Amino acid sequence: MQLPVQSQSSMYAEGWEKDAGPEELGEIARVADRTGFAYIACCDHVAIPRRLAEAMSTVWYDPVATLAHLAAITENVRLMSHVAIVGLRHPLLSAKQYATLDHLSGGRLILGVGAGHVLEEFEALGVDFARRGPILDETIDALRAALGPEEYPEHTGETFAFKDLGQLPRPAQTRVPLWVGGSSPAAVRRAATRADGWLPQGDPRDKLPAQIARLKRLREEAGIAEPVTIGAITEPLYVGEPAWSVGRRTLTGKPDALADSLRAYAAMGVDQIQVRFRSRSRAELTGQMAAFAADVAPHLN
């Protein structure tokens, strides 16, 4: 699941998150860890321009700092950037941060990356917004080298080049899973040809099968035999019958009915689902998480 509190776009943040902070975030992470969630995720934006602040808000926790903090208070749940705008930073800098995070967490990192979409953010950091796609492609290649086993990684490309520069500690994982986020044609191509996983961004159920088929076709055409992890973001969820208006898109009801609905994702070829629960408080959210883990998740696999 994507963590609440750490990003507060008006598109999805609940009212109680405005006054929440490290205590709430820590408790939610511990509940996810204790109840068997696969990963917790944190978004990435460096700065939000005034023209977008009303919709996006300016609350965006740094993913490396946030996930490192949560790594220290959890044991098993994986830690994912969903997604890191890695093109905003030199790949050696990102590699240093994320390799350290993976090392300190005992190999729990999933590095989710994306192209970004805020023009002013790129301009402020001196990165060419118009070239963010090609820059991301090369950054992924550079990160593959920089997050690999070699103490002195090497990469030569159009934008970045490095060699004879050592970085320790290395990641705990032999290969850090790298997942690409986004649903544009470029993002699907990038996921198919450069990634270990795909994180679609808001594709409705009826659009997913065609997207998955295209991704698998592109991967086959590229001659990549390794499996790719295909994800999906589900509709908002509420386990049970809510006593308040949770919105018409929210899936509600008894656990077996929710499980039956969510199994449709597996039938499409989805390997993992990211869930978000409607809630009016931290206690209601953690209660929803526990109910889902106990009564819904066992029926999904």
C-alpha positions in Angstrom: 0.0 0.0 0.0 0.9 3.6 -0.6 1.3 5.2 2.8 -1.0 8.0 3.9 0.3 11.3 5.5 3.5 11.3 3.4 1.8 12.8 0.3 -1.4 14.7 0.6 -2.8 15.4 -2.9 -6.5 16.4 -2.8 -7.2 13.5 -5.2 -6.8 11.0 -2.4 -5.8 12.4 1.0 -8.3 11.9 3.8 -9.2 14.8 6.1 -7.4 13.4 9.2 -4.1 13.3 7.4 -3.7 17.1 7.5 -2.9 17.0 11.2 -1.0 13.7 11.2 2.8 13.2 11.3 5.6 10.8 12.3 3.6 9.1 15.0 0.7 8.2 12.8 3.0 7.2 9.9 5.1 5.0 12.2 2.0 3.2 13.6 0.6 2.5 10.1 3.9 1.2 8.9 4.1 -1.2 12.0 0.6 -2.4 11.3 1.5 -3.1 7.7 4.6 -5.0 8.9 2.7 -7.0 11.5 -0.2 -7.9 9.3 1.8 -9.1 6.3 1.5 -6.4 3.7 4.1 -6.9 0.9 5.3 -3.3 0.8 4.8 0.2 2.0 5.4 3.0 -0.5 6.4 6.7 -0.4 6.1 9.3 -3.2 8.6 11.8 -4.4 8.4 15.5 -5.2 11.1 18.1 -4.4 8.9 21.2 -4.7 5.4 22.1 -5.8 4.7 25.4 -7.7 1.9 27.7 -6.4 -0.2 27.0 -9.5 -0.5 23.3 -8.5 -0.4 23.6 -4.7 -4.2 23.6 -4.2 -4.6 20.3 -6.0 -1.4 18.6 -5.2 -0.6 20.3 -1.8 3.0 20.9 -0.8 3.1 17.9 1.6 5.5 15.4 0.0 7.9 13.6 2.4 11.3 12.7 1.0 11.2 9.0 0.1 14.7 8.1 1.2 14.5 9.8 4.6 11.0 8.5 5.2 11.7 4.9 4.2 14.9 4.8 6.2 13.0 6.0 9.2 10.4 3.3 8.7 13.0 0.6 8.1 14.3 1.1 11.6 10.8 0.4 13.2 9.8 -2.5 10.9 11.2 -5.9 10.2 9.7 -7.6 7.1 7.6 -5.3 5.0 9.4 -4.1 1.8 10.1 -0.4 1.3 9.2 1.1 -2.1 9.6 4.5 -3.7 6.4 5.0 -5.7 7.7 6.6 -7.6 11.1 8.3 -7.3 11.7 11.0 -10.0 15.3 9.8 -10.4 15.9 11.9 -13.4 16.0 15.0 -11.1 19.2 13.7 -9.5 22.6 12.3 -10.7 22.4 8.5 -10.7 25.4 8.2 -8.4 23.7 10.3 -5.8 20.5 8.2 -6.1 22.6 5.0 -6.0 24.4 6.2 -2.8 21.1 7.0 -1.1 19.1 3.9 -2.1 22.1 1.4 -1.7 22.5 2.7 1.8 18.7 2.2 2.4 18.8 -1.3 1.1 21.9 -2.1 3.2 20.5 -0.7 6.4 17.1 -2.4 5.9 18.5 -5.8 5.2 17.6 -5.9 1.5 14.0 -4.6 1.6 14.1 -1.9 -1.1 12.0 -1.9 -4.2 13.1 1.1 -6.3 10.1 2.5 -8.2 10.9 5.2 -10.7 9.0 7.5 -12.9 9.5 10.4 -15.3 7.8 13.2 -13.4 5.4 15.8 -14.6 6.0 19.2 -12.9 7.8 21.6 -15.2 8.9 24.1 -12.5 10.4 21.3 -10.5 12.7 20.3 -13.3 13.6 24.0 -14.1 14.5 24.8 -10.5 16.9 21.8 -10.4 18.4 22.5 -13.8 17.0 19.4 -15.6 15.7 19.5 -19.1 11.9 18.8 -18.7 11.5 18.2 -22.5 14.1 15.4 -22.3 12.9 13.8 -19.1 11.9 10.6 -20.9 15.4 9.9 -22.5 17.0 11.1 -19.2 15.0 8.6 -17.3 15.9 5.8 -19.7 19.6 6.5 -19.2 19.2 7.0 -15.5 17.7 3.5 -15.2 20.7 2.1 -17.1 23.1 4.0 -14.9 21.3 2.9 -11.7 21.5 -0.8 -12.9 25.3 -0.4 -12.9 25.5 1.8 -9.8 23.3 -0.5 -7.7 25.0 -3.7 -8.8 27.6 -5.7 -7.0 30.7 -3.7 -8.2 32.3 -1.3 -5.8 33.5 0.8 -8.8 30.5 0.8 -11.2 30.9 2.1 -14.7 28.5 3.8 -17.1 28.9 5.8 -20.2 25.9 7.6 -21.8 24.8 10.8 -23.4 24.0 12.5 -20.2 26.0 10.6 -17.5 29.4 8.9 -17.3 31.3 7.5 -14.4 34.0 5.0 -13.6 36.8 4.5 -11.0 34.5 6.0 -8.4 33.9 3.6 -5.5 30.7 3.4 -3.5 30.3 1.4 -0.3 28.2 0.0 1.2 26.7 -2.0 -1.6 23.0 -3.0 -1.5 22.1 -6.0 0.5 20.3 -7.5 -2.5 22.2 -8.9 -5.4 19.7 -7.2 -7.7 17.6 -4.4 -6.4 14.1 -4.7 -8.0 13.5 -1.8 -10.2 9.9 -1.1 -11.2 8.7 1.6 -13.6 5.6 3.7 -12.8 3.2 5.2 -15.3 0.6 4.3 -18.0 1.7 6.3 -21.0 3.0 4.4 -24.1 6.5 5.5 -23.1 6.1 4.3 -19.6 4.8 0.9 -20.7 7.7 0.6 -23.2 10.2 1.5 -20.4 8.7 -1.0 -18.0 8.8 -3.7 -20.7 12.4 -3.1 -21.8 14.2 -1.8 -18.8 12.4 -2.9 -15.6 11.6 -5.8 -13.3 8.1 -4.6 -12.6 5.4 -2.2 -13.8 3.3 0.1 -11.7 0.3 1.4 -13.8 -1.0 4.8 -12.7 -4.7 4.7 -12.4 -5.6 2.4 -15.3 -9.3 1.3 -14.9 -9.9 -2.4 -15.0 -11.2 -2.4 -18.6 -8.0 -0.9 -19.9 -5.5 -3.1 -18.0 -5.7 -6.3 -20.2 -4.6 -4.4 -23.4 -1.8 -2.6 -21.5 -0.5 -5.9 -20.1 -0.6 -7.5 -23.5 1.3 -4.7 -25.0 3.9 -4.8 -22.2 4.4 -8.5 -22.6 4.7 -8.2 -26.4 7.3 -5.5 -26.2 9.3 -7.5 -23.7 9.2 -10.5 -25.9 10.2 -8.5 -28.9 13.2 -7.1 -26.9 14.3 -10.7 -26.2 13.9 -10.4 -22.4 13.2 -13.7 -20.9 13.1 -12.7 -17.2 9.6 -12.4 -15.7 8.2 -9.0 -15.0 6.0 -8.2 -12.0 2.8 -6.5 -13.1 1.0 -4.4 -10.6 -2.3 -2.5 -10.3 -3.8 0.1 -8.1 -7.3 -1.1 -7.0 -10.3 1.0 -6.4 -10.6 2.5 -2.9 -11.7 -0.2 -0.4 -13.7 -0.4 2.7 -14.1 -3.8 4.5 -17.7 -4.2 5.7 -20.6 -1.8 5.3 -19.6 1.8 6.0 -21.8 4.1 8.1 -20.6 7.1 6.1 -20.3 8.1 2.5 -17.1 6.5 1.1 -17.7 7.5 -2.6 -19.4 5.6 -5.4 -16.1 4.1 -6.7 -15.2 2.5 -3.4 -15.5 -1.3 -3.2 -17.3 -2.2 0.0 -18.9 -5.3 1.5 -18.2 -8.5 3.2 -14.6 -9.9 2.9 -15.6 -12.8 0.6 -17.3 -10.4 -1.8 -14.3 -8.0 -1.8 -11.9 -11.0 -2.4 -14.1 -12.2 -5.3 -13.9 -8.8 -6.9 -10.2 -8.4 -6.4 -9.4 -11.8 -7.9 -10.4 -10.4 -11.2 -7.0 -8.6 -11.3 -5.2 -11.9 -11.1 -7.3 -13.2 -14.0 -6.0 -10.3 -16.1 -2.4 -11.2 -15.4 -1.7 -8.9 -12.4 0.8 -10.1 -9.9 0.4 -7.6 -7.1 -2.2 -5.1 -6.1 -1.7 -1.8 -4.3 -4.7 -1.0 -2.0 -6.0 2.2 -0.4 -8.6 2.2 2.3 -11.2 5.0 3.0 -10.9 6.2 6.6 -11.9 9.0 8.9 -9.0 8.5 11.4 -5.8 6.6 11.9 -7.7 4.1 14.1 -10.2 3.4 11.3 -7.4 3.0 8.8 -5.4 0.6 10.9 -8.6 -1.3 11.6 -9.3 -1.6 7.9 -5.8 -2.8 7.2 -6.1 -5.5 9.9 -9.5 -6.6 8.7 -8.2 -6.8 5.1 -5.2 -8.8 6.1 -7.1 -11.2 8.2 -10.3 -11.7 6.2 -9.7 -10.7 2.6 -6.0 -11.3 1.7 -6.0 -15.0 2.5 -8.6 -15.5 -0.3 -6.6 -13.7 -3.0 -3.8 -16.2 -3.7 
